[in-house]
Amino acid sequence: VYNGTSLPSVFAPTLLPLASSWTHVVLTWSSTNGLRLYVNNVLVASRPSATTFAATAVTTNYVTLGNALSASGSCAAGSIGVLGPYRGAVDDFRIYSRELTVDDVCVLYSS
């Protein structure tokens, strides 16, 4: 979420396990609540101070899924160990024009 000077982020407190089952991940943002990260219907991290979003009709906003774009093999939380894009499966990817509520996240997780 670009705020005009930086890209505030939120990180899960532990690495997500590599398993043969699906992991449900939801990231929400609003000017009231900032960034919130849910994993399997549980709020695992938040950054309430990330409430500013610098969007304009002139500035292009990008969504990047599964790639750090820098090809450096690192991110703000440290080394990711493997260069290159994510290799795996994504079943469903959605972008909403509003912040999802806790109830919304629960419904998505349950369906």
Secondary structure, DSSP 8 states (H G I E B T S, - for coil): ---SS-------SS-----SS---EEEEEETTTEEEEEETTEEEEEETT-------SSS------S--SS-SSEETTEE-SS-SS--S--------SS---HHHHHHHHH-
